[in-house]
Amino acid sequence: MSEARIAQKGPFAVEVEAGKRYAWCACGRSGTQPFCDGSHKATELNPVMYKAEENKTLYFCGCKQTGDQPLCDGTHNGL
């Protein structure tokens, strides 16, 4: 099984828009972090879809190790 790469040891702050769907990169290979650019196709990993319920700042996981995909849960603090 493919293992996710750490894109960065910290979250990505993103201003999300209500009703918009986001494809979070779960493999860590995307050049458009924290979102998917299709680089996962060489792995067994797939992006995680997220639909924003309101306009606000969210913190998408950058280390790809979160237990709360796609959002940061602080796991990067232990890496």
C-alpha positions, 0 to 999 in steps of 0.5 A, spaced: 500 500 500 502 507 498 504 511 504 502 518 504 508 523 504 508 529 508 507 535 504 508 540 510 509 539 518 503 544 519 496 545 516 494 550 510 489 555 512 484 556 507 478 561 506 473 556 504 466 558 500 459 556 503 457 550 498 463 549 494 467 542 494 474 541 495 478 535 494 483 535 499 490 531 497 491 525 501 497 522 498 502 528 499 504 528 492 500 534 489 503 540 487 497 544 489 497 543 496 493 542 500 488 540 494 488 534 489 492 535 482 491 528 480 498 526 482 495 520 487 494 516 480 500 513 481 498 511 488 493 507 492 490 513 495 485 517 493 483 525 495 478 526 500 472 531 498 470 536 503 463 541 502 464 547 506 457 549 510 459 556 511 464 561 509 470 561 514 477 559 515 479 552 515 486 548 517 487 543 512 492 537 514 499 538 511 502 532 514 497 527 511 497 523 518 491 527 521 485 522 524 480 528 522 481 528 514 481 533 511 482 537 517 488 538 521 488 535 528 495 537 531 498 530 529 504 534 526 506 536 533 508 529 534 512 528 527 
